[in-house]
Amino acid sequence: MSTYLDHNAGSPLRPEAKAAIARLLEDHGGNPSSVHRTGQSARRMLEAARAEVAALIGADARQLIFTSGGTESNNLAIFGATRALPLRRKIVSSSIEHSSILAPLNALENVVKVAPDREGRLPPDEIVAAIDAETALVSFALANSEVGTIQDVTAIADAASRAGAIFHLDAAQAVGRIPVNVTELRCDLMTLSAHKLGAPAGIGALYLRDPSTLTPMLLGGPQESGLRAGTPNLLGAVAFGAAAAAIAEHFHEEALRVSTLANELLADLFDAIPRLRLNAPIRDRLPNTLNLTFPGVLGESLLIALDLEGIQVSMGSACAAGAVEPSHVLLAMGLTHDEARSSLRLSLGWNTTRNDIARAANIIPRVWRRVSEAEPLTDSGTTGKHWENLR
C-alpha cells in the first residue's frame, strides 16, 4: 500500500484528464493550425481548453497562452517582460522563489531580492520601497512551493502600477488550491502549471493582461497569438482544460476536505513527535501543504525510511530534489543548516483520503523514532510551534 503526499511536486492524473486524453486519442486529433476539417476540430478543442483554464483564474481566454510548463512560463515572463521595457534595468523579487525564477534572475543584472521572515512572509513595505521608476519587473510566487506561505500582494500591485512596472505572479502552486482571480490580484502576468492540478506534465500557461507587456522568446510560426511559436501540445492542453473544469466544479468542497485532512494530520503529528516544527504560518498558508522540521534526524534518511513504508513525501521543490545543500527557502527563513536538513514537505491533493491520513499519522512518528535512534543528530535546540498553542 502506498500513500502519496507529494502533490506540490506533481499531482496524479484526475479521472477527467484521463478521459479527455482518451477521447482525443480516439479522435486522432490534428494540427490546430491546419485549415482542413480535422485541423479545425483540433482548433476547437484547443480553444475550449484555453477557455476552461482561463476561467479558473477569472481571465478571458484570449489572455492565456499555452507553454510547456511553469518553468517556460516563468522564463517567458521574466525575459519577455524585461525585453519589452529595455530602458528599465531593475527587477524586484525575493530570495525564496522557485528555481525557474531564480535561475533566470541570476542571468540578469540589478536584481533586488527581498528576504522573508521566519514564516516565509515577504515584507510588503520593503518590496514597495524597492519599486521605482527604474523597475521593469516585479516577480513573486503567490504561494511558496516549499512551505506554502501565501503572500499579501495588494500593496505590491499598487506600487508596481504606480511605477509603470510589470507585475508577475508565479501561481503554479496556488491555482486550484486557493481562490485566484487575476482582476483582484491586479497582476500583468501569471504562471500556471498543469501537473500541479492533476493534468500531465509538459503543459502550462501564462496569463497576459496585455500582450504588449511581453516580447516573445520562441520565434517561428504565429501560434499562441505570435507570443509562443510552435505546434501546441494539444493532448496536454485538452487534459489541462479538463482538470481545470473539474477543479472549478468542485472547488469549495475539495478545498475544505483537503484542508480538514491536513489539519488532522498536523494535529496528530504534533501530538506524537516532541518539538516538531511547522515552517509556515498556521493560517496564511496553502491548506494542503505542511513543511515540518523533524528533530534529531536527517531529512534524507527519514524520507527514504518513509518511502520504504509506502509514505511518499519530499524535501521541498522536486526541481531541487537531487541537491545536496539544504533548502534555500528554509535557510532564507532563518532555519539553521541542521534544521533545514531535518525538514520534509507533506502535500495533500485531490485523491488524498482519510485512510491515507490515518496511515501517515500512524507510520510517520514510528519511523521518525526509529531513524532518530539509529542516527541521532546534535540537538539544535529548536522549540517548534506546539499544536496546543495553534488551535
C-alpha positions in Angstrom: 0.0 0.0 0.0 1.3 3.5 -0.9 0.3 6.9 0.5 1.2 9.8 -1.8 1.8 13.1 0.0 3.8 14.9 -2.7 1.1 16.8 -4.7 3.2 20.0 -4.8 5.7 18.2 -6.9 3.1 16.7 -9.2 -0.5 15.5 -8.7 -1.7 12.2 -10.1 -3.9 12.5 -13.2 -7.5 13.3 -12.4 -10.1 11.0 -14.0 -11.4 13.9 -16.0 -8.0 14.5 -17.5 -7.6 10.8 -18.3 -11.0 10.7 -20.0 -10.1 13.8 -22.1 -6.9 12.2 -23.2 -8.7 9.0 -24.2 -11.3 10.9 -26.2 -8.5 12.8 -28.1 -6.6 9.7 -28.8 -9.7 8.1 -30.2 -10.4 11.1 -32.3 -6.8 11.1 -33.5 -6.6 14.9 -33.3 -4.9 17.1 -35.8 -2.8 20.2 -36.1 -4.8 23.2 -34.8 -3.1 25.4 -37.4 -4.4 23.3 -40.3 -7.4 24.6 -42.3 -9.0 21.3 -43.1 -11.8 19.7 -41.1 -9.5 17.7 -38.8 -7.3 20.7 -38.1 -10.3 22.9 -37.3 -11.7 20.2 -35.0 -8.4 20.3 -33.2 -8.5 24.1 -33.0 -11.9 24.0 -31.4 -10.6 21.6 -28.8 -7.6 23.8 -28.1 -9.7 26.9 -27.7 -12.2 25.1 -25.4 -9.3 24.0 -23.2 -8.0 27.6 -23.2 -11.3 28.9 -22.0 -11.5 26.3 -19.2 -8.1 27.1 -17.9 -8.7 30.9 -18.2 -11.9 30.6 -16.3 -10.1 29.1 -13.3 -8.3 32.4 -12.7 -11.1 34.7 -13.9 -9.4 35.6 -17.1 -10.6 35.9 -20.7 -9.4 33.0 -22.9 -7.7 35.5 -25.3 -5.4 36.5 -22.4 -3.9 33.0 -22.0 -1.2 31.3 -23.9 -0.1 27.7 -23.5 3.5 26.8 -22.8 5.4 23.7 -21.9 5.0 24.2 -18.2 5.7 26.5 -15.3 9.4 26.8 -16.0 8.8 28.1 -19.5 6.1 30.4 -18.3 8.4 31.9 -15.7 11.2 32.3 -18.2 8.9 33.9 -20.7 7.5 36.3 -18.1 11.0 37.4 -16.9 12.9 37.6 -20.2 9.8 38.7 -22.2 8.9 41.5 -19.8 12.4 42.8 -19.3 13.0 43.0 -23.1 9.6 44.7 -23.5 11.0 47.5 -21.3 14.6 47.8 -22.3 15.2 51.2 -20.8 14.4 49.9 -17.3 17.1 47.8 -15.7 15.8 46.9 -12.2 13.9 43.7 -11.2 12.4 43.2 -7.7 11.9 39.6 -6.5 12.7 37.5 -3.4 15.3 35.0 -2.1 12.7 32.2 -1.7 11.5 31.9 -5.3 11.4 28.6 -7.3 14.5 27.8 -9.3 12.6 28.6 -12.5 12.5 32.3 -11.3 15.9 32.4 -9.5 17.9 31.0 -12.4 16.7 33.5 -15.0 17.1 36.3 -12.5 20.7 35.2 -11.9 21.3 35.8 -15.7 20.3 39.4 -15.3 21.7 42.5 -13.5 20.3 44.8 -11.0 18.0 42.3 -9.3 16.8 43.1 -5.8 15.9 40.0 -3.8 13.9 40.7 -0.6 14.3 38.2 2.3 11.3 36.6 4.2 10.6 36.4 7.9 10.7 33.2 9.9 7.4 32.0 8.5 8.1 32.7 4.8 6.2 36.0 4.6 7.7 38.7 2.4 7.6 42.3 3.8 5.3 44.3 1.6 6.8 47.6 2.8 10.3 46.6 1.9 9.2 45.4 -1.5 7.2 48.6 -2.2 10.2 50.7 -1.2 12.4 48.9 -3.7 10.0 49.6 -6.6 10.8 52.8 -8.5 10.8 54.3 -12.0 13.8 52.1 -13.0 11.9 48.9 -12.2 10.9 46.9 -15.2 9.5 43.8 -13.5 8.2 42.7 -10.1 8.1 38.9 -9.8 7.0 36.8 -6.9 5.3 33.5 -6.2 1.8 34.0 -4.9 2.3 31.0 -2.6 5.7 29.4 -1.9 6.1 25.9 -3.3 8.1 24.5 -0.3 6.4 25.9 2.8 3.1 27.1 1.3 3.1 30.7 2.7 0.6 32.9 0.8 1.9 36.4 0.2 0.0 39.6 0.6 0.4 41.3 -2.8 -2.1 44.2 -2.5 0.4 46.9 -1.8 2.9 45.4 -4.2 0.4 45.5 -7.1 -0.3 49.2 -6.2 3.4 50.1 -6.2 4.1 48.3 -9.5 1.2 50.0 -11.2 2.2 53.5 -10.0 5.8 52.9 -11.2 4.7 51.5 -14.6 6.5 48.2 -13.8 5.2 44.8 -15.0 3.8 42.7 -12.1 4.3 38.9 -12.5 2.9 36.3 -10.1 4.0 32.7 -10.2 0.8 31.0 -9.2 1.8 27.4 -10.1 1.1 26.2 -6.6 -1.7 28.5 -5.7 -4.1 27.9 -8.6 -6.6 25.2 -7.8 -5.8 25.3 -4.0 -6.9 28.8 -3.1 -9.2 31.2 -4.9 -7.2 33.0 -7.6 -8.6 35.9 -9.6 -6.3 37.9 -11.9 -8.5 41.0 -11.7 -8.5 41.1 -7.9 -4.7 40.4 -7.7 -4.1 43.1 -10.4 -1.2 41.2 -12.0 0.0 41.7 -15.5 1.4 38.2 -15.9 0.6 34.9 -14.1 2.2 31.5 -14.4 0.2 28.3 -14.3 1.4 24.6 -14.3 -0.9 21.7 -15.3 0.8 18.9 -13.4 0.1 20.6 -10.1 -3.6 20.3 -10.8 -4.0 16.6 -11.9 -3.1 17.1 -15.6 0.0 15.8 -17.3 3.5 17.3 -17.1 4.7 19.2 -20.1 1.9 21.7 -20.4 1.5 25.1 -18.6 0.1 28.5 -19.3 0.9 32.2 -19.0 -1.8 34.8 -18.4 -1.1 38.2 -20.0 -3.3 41.1 -19.1 -1.9 43.0 -22.1 0.1 41.2 -24.8 2.2 44.3 -25.4 3.9 43.7 -22.0 5.8 40.7 -23.5 8.4 40.1 -26.1 8.3 36.5 -27.5 11.3 34.3 -26.8 10.4 31.4 -29.2 10.3 32.6 -32.7 8.8 30.8 -35.7 5.1 30.5 -36.6 2.2 32.6 -35.4 0.9 30.2 -32.8 -0.4 31.4 -29.5 -1.1 34.9 -30.8 2.5 35.2 -32.0 3.9 35.0 -28.5 5.0 31.4 -28.4 5.8 29.8 -31.7 5.5 26.0 -32.3 2.7 23.5 -32.7 0.8 23.4 -29.4 0.7 20.4 -27.2 -3.0 19.6 -27.9 -3.1 16.5 -25.8 -1.7 18.3 -22.8 -3.9 21.4 -23.3 -7.1 19.3 -23.5 -6.2 17.4 -20.3 -5.3 20.7 -18.6 -8.7 22.1 -19.5 -10.5 19.1 -18.2 -8.6 19.2 -14.9 -9.3 23.0 -14.6 -13.0 22.4 -15.3 -13.2 19.6 -12.6 -11.5 21.8 -10.1 -13.8 24.7 -10.8 -16.9 22.5 -10.4 -15.8 21.0 -7.0 -13.5 23.8 -5.7 -15.1 24.6 -2.4 -15.9 21.0 -1.5 -12.4 19.8 -2.4 -10.6 22.7 -0.7 -12.5 22.1 2.6 -11.9 18.4 2.5 -8.1 18.7 1.9 -7.7 21.5 4.5 -9.5 19.4 7.1 -7.3 16.3 6.4 -4.1 18.4 6.5 -5.1 19.9 9.9 -5.9 16.5 11.3 -2.6 15.1 10.2 -0.7 18.1 11.6 -2.5 17.8 14.9 -1.7 14.0 15.1 2.0 14.6 14.3 2.3 17.4 16.8 0.8 15.1 19.5 3.2 12.3 18.6 6.5 14.0 17.9 8.0 16.3 20.6 9.4 19.6 19.2 8.1 19.1 15.8 8.1 22.4 13.9 5.8 23.8 11.3 7.7 26.0 8.9 5.0 28.4 7.9 2.1 30.4 9.4 -0.8 28.3 10.6 -3.3 30.3 8.5 -1.9 32.3 5.6 -0.6 29.0 4.0 -1.7 26.7 1.3 -4.2 24.4 3.1 -2.7 21.3 1.6 1.0 22.0 2.5 2.9 21.0 5.6 6.6 21.7 5.8 7.9 20.2 9.0 11.2 20.1 10.8 11.6 16.7 12.5 14.1 17.0 15.4 17.1 14.7 15.6 17.1 13.2 12.1 18.4 13.9 8.6 15.5 14.6 6.3 17.1 12.4 3.6 17.2 9.4 6.0 13.6 9.9 7.1 12.4 10.4 3.6 13.9 7.1 2.5 12.7 5.2 5.5 9.2 6.5 5.0 9.3 5.6 1.3 10.2 2.0 2.3 7.0 2.1 4.4 4.9 3.4 1.5 4.7 7.0 2.6 5.8 9.3 -0.2 6.9 12.8 0.8 9.6 15.3 -0.4 12.4 17.6 1.0 11.0 20.5 -0.9 10.9 21.5 -4.6 11.1 18.5 -6.9 13.3 20.5 -9.2 15.9 20.6 -6.4 15.4 17.1 -5.2 18.9 16.0 -6.2 20.6 18.9 -4.4 23.0 18.1 -1.6 22.5 21.5 0.0 19.5 22.2 2.3 16.5 24.2 1.0 17.4 27.8 0.1 13.9 28.7 1.2 14.3 27.4 4.7 17.7 28.9 5.1 16.4 32.3 3.9 13.6 31.9 6.6 16.3 31.7 9.2 16.5 28.0 9.9 19.9 26.6 10.7 21.6 24.2 8.3 20.7 21.3 10.6 17.1 22.4 10.9 16.7 22.8 7.1 18.3 19.3 6.6 15.8 17.9 9.0 12.7 19.2 7.2 10.3 17.4 4.9 7.3 18.7 2.9 4.0 16.8 3.0 1.4 18.0 0.4 -2.1 16.6 0.0 -4.3 16.7 -3.1 -7.5 15.7 -4.8 -7.1 11.9 -4.2 -5.9 12.1 -0.6 -8.3 10.1 1.6 -8.9 9.9 5.3 -7.4 6.5 5.3 -4.2 8.0 3.8 -4.0 10.5 6.7 -4.7 7.9 9.3 -2.0 5.7 7.9 0.5 8.6 7.7 -0.3 9.6 11.2 0.5 6.1 12.4 3.6 5.4 10.4 5.5 8.8 10.4 6.0 9.0 14.2 7.1 5.4 14.4 9.6 5.7 11.6 10.8 9.0 13.0 11.5 7.4 16.3 13.4 4.5 14.7 15.5 6.8 12.5 16.3 9.2 15.3 17.5 6.3 17.5 19.6 4.9 14.6 21.4 8.1 13.7 20.7 10.8 16.3 21.8 14.4 15.3 23.0 17.0 17.8 20.0 18.7 19.3 19.7 22.1 17.6 17.5 23.4 20.4 14.5 24.1 18.1 11.4 24.6 20.3 9.0 24.5 17.4 5.3 25.5 17.3 3.4 23.4 19.7 0.0 22.4 18.3 -1.9 23.2 21.6 -0.9 26.8 21.1 -2.1 27.0 17.5 -5.6 25.5 17.6 
